Amino acid sequence: MEEAKIILKQIAESIPETAYGVERMMLIGDLLNRQSQEERVIIKRLLDSFLLRMFEINASDIDLGGFGSQGRIWYRVWGVKRPEPGLGTFTFDEINVLILSILLERQRQFLYENRNLDFSYSIIKGEDMYRFRADAYFDLDQLALNMRAINLSVRPYKALELHPNVSKILNLSHTKEGMILVTGITGSGKSSTLDTIIDANNHTVDGHVVIIASPIEYVHKSDKCIIRHREVGRDVLSFKEGTIQALRQDPDIIVIGEMRDPDTIMTALEVTDSGHKVFSTLHTSSAVESIDRIIGEVPPIEQERVRNRLADVLKCVISQKLVPSLDGKRVLAKEIMVATPSVKAAIKNNNTSEIYQMMQESGELGMITMEQDLKRLYMAKRISLETAINFANNKRRLQQIMNLSTVEI
């Protein structure tokens, strides 16, 4: 570590004081290109040591660089983000050098032009490969970096605690077509849940899965399914193009990492309408909000057509949160909506406000509201009452099903 710090300091001290912002980062990139291969490996090992520590302390994320970090290395452990005092402090330029040292020239150019870069990063240590999802960006003219550790193994399918009816919808052997959405805010474990579902199909059904993501996180090893991993920006230019191209690749399942824009949403609906099974994610906190978000993302003139198409192809929405548990860790709380004929009619008639009640009363079909699942976790003594209240989408509804007084809420 000390040798790496000396190299970082030497490079940082040779940067002209008159260079600012992107120009300064470009100068750092040029300086790095002049370093010997041995020096660049030493710098890389320093960052790798910070990343490997994540697995020792059960950290999900690491943050460094930029004005906000104040030269310290920050880790998020069981949902709480704190600086790690034992790793010391670094100057802005030392971290700038560290971040740019792991980027390819093409990636640096993209970062300079767009002020942001999503990428994946791997560390190979013996027979093990540690993977990370990364986002580099600018913070008051300095480079900052967030990296999220990708699980070395997928969560066991049983840990999702899904109703048998929902499992049938998710499994290719029972349901060959339709759209399944996994939704939640950032950091709610959407990707992990999606990987668990894909892994379950991989080990039980013969088929072909095409995953389009930005970036690719968990890398599946083909078993009964052949699984293709296509990273946006590296293997394919966009989610839309990757989805269209997948139609010519004879897939049984298409996984679209995120439906983040109207083009991707429309393409996903068209592909599903053609008879394929499509999984995707959305940044929404409830099942009903997910439906409204998809319809609201497209121009008003298209909304009626999208509403009808969505009602026709939607099979299931799993909306989830990771909530603090009594053992100091986090537990999955989820809301599940199954697209029954009544739910489809509500979507087509623009009466999505009726769907919550349908979910609340259809437990025998596998449906459950977030408030019902939070109550289940509380009654099982896995979370506190305060946590249940804090993470409820609708505190008044939680009050009703738990027979709490308004004062308690």
C-alpha positions as CSV (number, residue, x, y, z in Angstrom):
1,M,0.0,0.0,0.0
2,E,2.8,2.4,0.9
3,E,4.5,1.9,-2.5
4,A,1.2,2.7,-4.3
5,K,0.7,5.8,-2.2
6,I,4.2,7.1,-3.2
7,I,3.4,6.6,-6.9
8,L,0.0,8.3,-6.5
9,K,1.7,11.3,-4.7
10,Q,4.4,11.6,-7.4
11,I,1.8,11.7,-10.2
12,A,-0.5,14.1,-8.3
13,E,2.4,16.5,-7.7
14,S,3.3,16.7,-11.4
15,I,-0.2,17.9,-12.4
16,P,-0.1,21.7,-13.3
17,E,-2.1,23.8,-10.8
18,T,-3.6,25.8,-13.7
19,A,-5.6,22.8,-15.1
20,Y,-9.2,22.4,-13.9
21,G,-12.1,20.0,-14.4
22,V,-12.1,17.8,-17.5
23,E,-8.8,19.3,-18.7
24,R,-7.2,18.2,-15.5
25,M,-8.5,14.7,-15.8
26,M,-7.2,14.5,-19.3
27,L,-3.7,15.5,-18.1
28,I,-3.9,12.8,-15.4
29,G,-4.8,10.3,-18.1
30,D,-1.7,11.3,-20.2
31,L,0.5,11.0,-17.1
32,L,-0.8,7.5,-16.4
33,N,-0.1,6.5,-19.9
34,R,3.6,7.3,-19.3
35,Q,3.8,5.1,-16.2
36,S,5.4,1.7,-16.5
37,Q,3.3,-1.4,-16.5
38,E,4.7,-2.3,-13.1
39,E,3.7,1.0,-11.6
40,R,0.2,0.8,-13.0
41,V,-0.2,-2.7,-11.5
42,I,0.9,-1.4,-8.1
43,I,-1.8,1.3,-8.3
44,K,-4.4,-1.2,-9.4
45,R,-3.6,-3.4,-6.4
46,L,-4.3,-0.6,-4.0
47,L,-7.8,-0.1,-5.3
48,D,-8.3,-3.9,-5.4
49,S,-7.4,-4.1,-1.7
50,F,-10.1,-1.5,-0.9
51,L,-12.6,-3.6,-3.0
52,L,-11.7,-7.0,-1.5
53,R,-12.2,-5.5,2.0
54,M,-15.9,-5.2,1.1
55,F,-16.2,-9.0,1.3
56,E,-14.5,-9.1,4.7
57,I,-16.9,-6.6,6.3
58,N,-20.1,-7.5,4.3
59,A,-20.2,-4.1,2.5
60,S,-22.5,-3.7,-0.4
61,D,-21.0,-0.4,-1.7
62,I,-17.8,1.6,-1.6
63,D,-17.5,5.4,-2.3
64,L,-14.4,7.4,-2.8
65,G,-13.2,10.6,-4.5
66,G,-14.9,13.9,-5.2
67,F,-15.4,16.8,-2.7
68,G,-18.0,14.9,-0.7
69,S,-15.8,12.0,0.4
70,Q,-13.2,14.4,2.0
71,G,-10.4,12.1,1.0
72,R,-11.8,9.1,2.9
73,I,-12.9,5.7,1.8
74,W,-16.6,5.0,2.6
75,Y,-18.3,1.7,2.9
76,R,-22.0,0.8,3.2
77,V,-22.5,-2.1,5.6
78,W,-26.0,-3.5,6.3
79,G,-27.5,-0.3,4.9
80,V,-25.3,2.2,6.9
81,K,-22.6,4.2,5.0
82,R,-19.5,5.3,7.0
83,P,-15.9,6.2,6.3
84,E,-13.2,3.5,7.2
85,P,-10.7,5.2,9.5
86,G,-8.0,2.6,9.1
87,L,-7.5,3.3,5.4
88,G,-6.3,6.9,5.9
89,T,-7.0,9.9,3.7
90,F,-6.0,10.9,0.2
91,T,-5.9,14.1,-1.8
92,F,-8.4,14.8,-4.5
93,D,-5.8,14.2,-7.2
94,E,-4.5,11.0,-5.7
95,I,-8.1,9.6,-5.9
96,N,-8.4,11.1,-9.4
97,V,-5.3,9.1,-10.4
98,L,-6.6,6.0,-8.7
99,I,-10.0,6.1,-10.5
100,L,-8.6,6.9,-14.0
101,S,-6.0,4.1,-13.6
102,I,-8.6,1.4,-13.9
103,L,-10.3,2.8,-17.0
104,L,-9.5,2.0,-20.6
105,E,-8.7,4.9,-22.9
106,R,-12.1,4.6,-24.6
107,Q,-13.8,4.6,-21.2
108,R,-11.9,7.8,-20.2
109,Q,-13.0,9.6,-23.4
110,F,-16.6,8.7,-22.6
111,L,-16.2,10.0,-19.1
112,Y,-14.7,13.2,-20.3
113,E,-17.5,13.8,-22.8
114,N,-20.5,12.7,-20.7
115,R,-19.2,13.5,-17.2
116,N,-20.4,10.0,-16.2
117,L,-19.5,6.4,-16.9
118,D,-21.2,3.1,-15.9
119,F,-18.9,0.1,-16.2
120,S,-18.2,-3.3,-14.6
121,Y,-14.9,-4.2,-13.0
122,S,-13.4,-7.6,-12.1
123,I,-10.7,-8.9,-9.8
124,I,-9.4,-12.4,-10.4
125,K,-7.8,-13.9,-7.4
126,G,-6.8,-17.6,-7.8
127,E,-9.9,-19.4,-9.0
128,D,-12.2,-16.7,-7.7
129,M,-13.6,-13.8,-9.7
130,Y,-14.9,-10.8,-7.8
131,R,-17.2,-8.5,-9.8
132,F,-18.4,-4.9,-9.2
133,R,-20.9,-2.6,-10.8
134,A,-19.3,0.9,-11.0
135,D,-20.3,4.5,-11.7
136,A,-17.7,7.2,-12.1
137,Y,-18.8,10.8,-12.1
138,F,-17.7,14.4,-11.3
139,D,-18.2,16.1,-8.0
140,L,-17.2,19.8,-7.9
141,D,-14.6,19.2,-10.7
142,Q,-13.2,16.1,-9.0
143,L,-13.7,12.5,-9.9
144,A,-15.9,10.3,-7.6
145,L,-16.6,6.6,-7.8
146,N,-19.2,4.3,-6.4
147,M,-18.8,0.6,-6.8
148,R,-21.3,-2.1,-5.7
149,A,-20.1,-5.6,-5.0
150,I,-21.9,-8.2,-7.1
151,N,-22.7,-11.3,-5.1
152,L,-20.4,-14.3,-5.6
153,S,-23.4,-16.5,-5.6
154,V,-27.1,-15.9,-6.2
155,R,-29.6,-15.9,-3.3
156,P,-31.4,-19.3,-2.9
157,Y,-34.7,-19.2,-4.7
158,K,-36.5,-20.4,-1.5
159,A,-35.3,-17.2,0.3
160,L,-37.7,-15.2,-1.9
161,E,-40.6,-17.0,-0.1
162,L,-42.9,-16.8,-3.1
163,H,-46.3,-18.4,-3.5
164,P,-46.4,-21.5,-5.7
165,N,-48.7,-19.7,-8.1
166,V,-46.1,-16.9,-8.5
167,S,-43.4,-19.5,-9.0
168,K,-45.3,-21.0,-11.9
169,I,-45.5,-17.6,-13.6
170,L,-41.8,-17.1,-13.2
171,N,-40.8,-20.5,-14.5
172,L,-40.4,-21.0,-18.2
173,S,-41.8,-24.6,-18.1
174,H,-45.1,-23.3,-16.9
175,T,-45.4,-19.9,-18.5
176,K,-43.8,-19.4,-21.9
177,E,-44.6,-15.7,-22.5
178,G,-45.5,-12.5,-20.8
179,M,-43.8,-9.6,-19.0
180,I,-42.6,-9.9,-15.4
181,L,-41.3,-6.8,-13.6
182,V,-39.1,-6.6,-10.5
183,T,-39.3,-3.0,-9.1
184,G,-37.9,-1.0,-6.2
185,I,-35.8,2.0,-5.4
186,T,-32.0,2.0,-5.9
187,G,-30.4,-0.5,-3.6
188,S,-33.5,-2.6,-3.0
189,G,-32.0,-5.8,-4.4
190,K,-33.9,-5.9,-7.7
191,S,-30.9,-7.3,-9.7
192,S,-30.3,-9.9,-7.0
193,T,-33.9,-11.1,-7.2
194,L,-33.8,-11.2,-11.0
195,D,-30.6,-13.2,-10.9
196,T,-32.2,-15.7,-8.5
197,I,-35.2,-16.1,-10.8
198,I,-32.9,-16.6,-13.9
199,D,-30.7,-19.1,-11.9
200,A,-33.8,-21.1,-11.0
201,N,-34.8,-21.3,-14.6
202,N,-31.2,-22.1,-15.6
203,H,-31.1,-25.2,-13.4
204,T,-34.7,-26.5,-14.2
205,V,-35.7,-25.7,-17.8
206,D,-34.0,-26.3,-21.2
207,G,-33.9,-22.9,-22.9
208,H,-32.0,-19.8,-24.1
209,V,-31.7,-16.7,-22.0
210,V,-30.4,-13.3,-23.4
211,I,-29.5,-10.8,-20.7
212,I,-29.1,-7.1,-21.7
213,A,-27.8,-5.0,-18.9
214,S,-25.8,-1.8,-18.1
215,P,-23.5,-3.1,-16.8
216,I,-23.6,-6.9,-16.6
217,E,-23.5,-7.9,-12.9
218,Y,-23.7,-11.5,-11.9
219,V,-22.4,-13.8,-14.6
220,H,-24.4,-17.0,-14.9
221,K,-22.8,-20.2,-15.9
222,S,-25.0,-22.0,-18.5
223,D,-26.5,-25.2,-17.2
224,K,-29.8,-26.4,-18.7
225,C,-30.1,-23.0,-20.3
226,I,-27.6,-21.3,-22.6
227,I,-27.2,-17.8,-21.2
228,R,-25.9,-14.9,-23.2
229,H,-24.6,-11.7,-21.4
230,R,-24.7,-8.5,-23.5
231,E,-23.4,-5.4,-21.8
232,V,-24.7,-2.1,-23.1
233,G,-21.8,0.0,-24.4
234,R,-19.6,-3.0,-24.7
235,D,-21.5,-5.8,-26.5
236,V,-24.5,-3.7,-27.8
237,L,-25.1,0.0,-28.2
238,S,-28.4,0.3,-26.3
239,F,-31.2,-1.5,-24.4
240,K,-33.4,-1.0,-27.4
241,E,-31.0,-2.4,-30.0
242,G,-30.1,-5.3,-27.7
243,T,-33.8,-6.2,-27.3
244,I,-34.5,-6.0,-31.0
245,Q,-31.4,-8.0,-31.9
246,A,-32.4,-10.6,-29.3
247,L,-35.4,-11.5,-31.4
248,R,-33.0,-12.9,-34.1
249,Q,-31.1,-14.9,-31.5
250,D,-33.8,-17.5,-30.8
251,P,-34.4,-16.7,-27.2
252,D,-36.9,-18.2,-24.7
253,I,-36.3,-15.5,-22.1
254,I,-35.1,-11.9,-22.7
255,V,-33.9,-10.0,-19.6
256,I,-33.8,-6.2,-20.1
257,G,-31.8,-4.8,-17.2
258,E,-33.9,-1.7,-16.8
259,M,-36.8,0.0,-18.7
260,R,-35.4,3.5,-18.3
261,D,-36.8,5.4,-21.3
262,P,-39.9,5.4,-23.6
263,D,-38.0,3.7,-26.5
264,T,-37.0,0.7,-24.3
265,I,-40.5,0.5,-22.8
266,M,-42.2,0.4,-26.2
267,T,-39.6,-2.1,-27.5
268,A,-40.1,-4.4,-24.5
269,L,-43.8,-4.3,-24.9
270,E,-43.6,-5.2,-28.6
271,V,-41.1,-8.0,-28.0
272,T,-43.4,-9.5,-25.2
273,D,-46.4,-9.1,-27.5
274,S,-44.5,-11.3,-30.1
275,G,-44.8,-14.2,-27.7
276,H,-41.6,-14.0,-25.7
277,K,-41.0,-14.1,-21.9
278,V,-39.5,-10.8,-20.8
279,F,-38.1,-9.9,-17.4
280,S,-37.2,-6.3,-16.6
281,T,-36.8,-3.8,-13.7
282,L,-38.2,-0.3,-12.9
283,H,-37.3,2.2,-10.2
284,T,-40.7,2.4,-8.5
285,S,-41.8,1.6,-4.9
286,S,-45.1,-0.2,-5.6
287,A,-46.8,-2.5,-8.1
288,V,-49.5,0.1,-9.0
289,E,-46.9,2.8,-9.3
290,S,-45.0,0.6,-11.8
291,I,-48.1,0.4,-14.1
292,D,-48.7,4.1,-13.9
293,R,-45.0,4.8,-14.5
294,I,-44.9,2.7,-17.7
295,I,-48.0,4.4,-19.1
296,G,-46.9,7.9,-18.0
297,E,-43.4,7.5,-19.7
298,V,-44.8,7.5,-23.2
299,P,-46.4,10.5,-25.0
300,P,-50.1,11.1,-24.3
301,I,-51.1,10.1,-27.8
302,E,-49.6,6.6,-27.3
303,Q,-50.9,6.0,-23.7
304,E,-54.1,4.3,-24.6
305,R,-52.3,1.9,-26.9
306,V,-49.6,1.2,-24.3
307,R,-52.3,0.7,-21.6
308,N,-54.0,-2.0,-23.6
309,R,-50.8,-3.7,-24.6
310,L,-49.5,-3.7,-21.1
311,A,-52.7,-5.2,-19.8
312,D,-52.4,-7.9,-22.4
313,V,-48.8,-8.9,-21.8
314,L,-48.2,-8.3,-18.1
315,K,-48.0,-11.4,-15.9
316,C,-46.6,-10.3,-12.6
317,V,-45.0,-7.4,-10.7
318,I,-42.7,-7.9,-7.7
319,S,-42.0,-4.7,-5.9
320,Q,-39.5,-5.0,-3.1
321,K,-37.5,-3.2,-0.3
322,L,-34.6,-4.3,1.8
323,V,-35.5,-3.3,5.4
324,P,-33.4,-3.4,8.6
325,S,-34.0,-6.6,10.6
326,L,-33.7,-7.2,14.3
327,D,-30.4,-9.1,13.9
328,G,-28.7,-6.0,12.5
329,K,-28.9,-7.2,8.9
330,R,-31.6,-6.6,6.2
331,V,-34.6,-8.7,5.1
332,L,-36.6,-8.7,2.0
333,A,-40.1,-7.1,2.1
334,K,-42.1,-7.4,-1.1
335,E,-45.4,-6.6,-2.8
336,I,-46.7,-9.0,-5.5
337,M,-49.3,-8.3,-8.1
338,V,-50.5,-11.1,-10.4
339,A,-52.2,-9.9,-13.6
340,T,-55.6,-11.6,-13.2
341,P,-58.5,-10.8,-15.5
342,S,-59.7,-8.3,-13.0
343,V,-56.3,-6.6,-12.8
344,K,-56.0,-6.5,-16.6
345,A,-59.5,-4.9,-16.8
346,A,-58.5,-2.3,-14.2
347,I,-55.4,-1.4,-16.3
348,K,-57.4,-1.2,-19.6
349,N,-60.1,1.0,-18.0
350,N,-57.5,3.3,-16.3
351,N,-58.7,2.3,-12.9
352,T,-55.4,1.3,-11.4
353,S,-56.5,2.7,-8.0
354,E,-58.7,-0.4,-7.6
355,I,-55.7,-2.8,-7.9
356,Y,-54.4,-2.4,-4.4
357,Q,-57.7,-3.7,-2.9
358,M,-57.6,-6.7,-5.4
359,M,-54.0,-7.5,-4.2
360,Q,-55.1,-7.2,-0.5
361,E,-57.9,-9.7,-1.0
362,S,-56.1,-12.3,-3.3
363,G,-53.6,-14.0,-1.1
364,E,-54.7,-17.4,-2.4
365,L,-53.3,-16.4,-5.8
366,G,-49.9,-15.3,-4.3
367,M,-50.7,-11.6,-4.2
368,I,-49.6,-9.5,-1.2
369,T,-49.3,-5.8,-0.5
370,M,-46.2,-4.2,1.0
371,E,-48.2,-3.5,4.2
372,Q,-49.3,-7.1,4.5
373,D,-45.7,-8.4,4.1
374,L,-44.4,-5.9,6.6
375,K,-47.0,-7.1,9.1
376,R,-45.9,-10.7,8.3
377,L,-42.3,-9.9,9.0
378,Y,-43.2,-8.0,12.3
379,M,-45.4,-10.9,13.5
380,A,-42.6,-13.3,12.8
381,K,-40.3,-11.1,15.0
382,R,-38.0,-10.4,12.1
383,I,-38.4,-6.6,12.1
384,S,-39.5,-3.9,14.6
385,L,-42.8,-2.1,14.6
386,E,-41.0,1.2,13.9
387,T,-39.3,-0.4,10.9
388,A,-42.7,-1.7,9.6
389,I,-44.1,1.8,9.9
390,N,-41.2,3.6,8.3
391,F,-41.1,1.3,5.3
392,A,-44.8,1.1,4.6
393,N,-46.0,2.7,1.3
394,N,-49.2,3.8,3.1
395,K,-49.0,4.2,6.8
396,R,-52.8,4.5,7.2
397,R,-53.3,1.1,5.5
398,L,-50.7,-0.4,7.8
399,Q,-52.5,1.0,10.8
400,Q,-55.7,-0.6,9.6
401,I,-54.4,-4.1,9.1
402,M,-52.3,-4.0,12.3
403,N,-55.1,-2.5,14.4
404,L,-52.8,0.4,15.5
405,S,-54.1,3.7,16.8
406,T,-53.3,6.9,14.8
407,V,-51.1,8.0,17.8
408,E,-48.9,4.9,17.3
409,I,-48.4,5.7,13.6
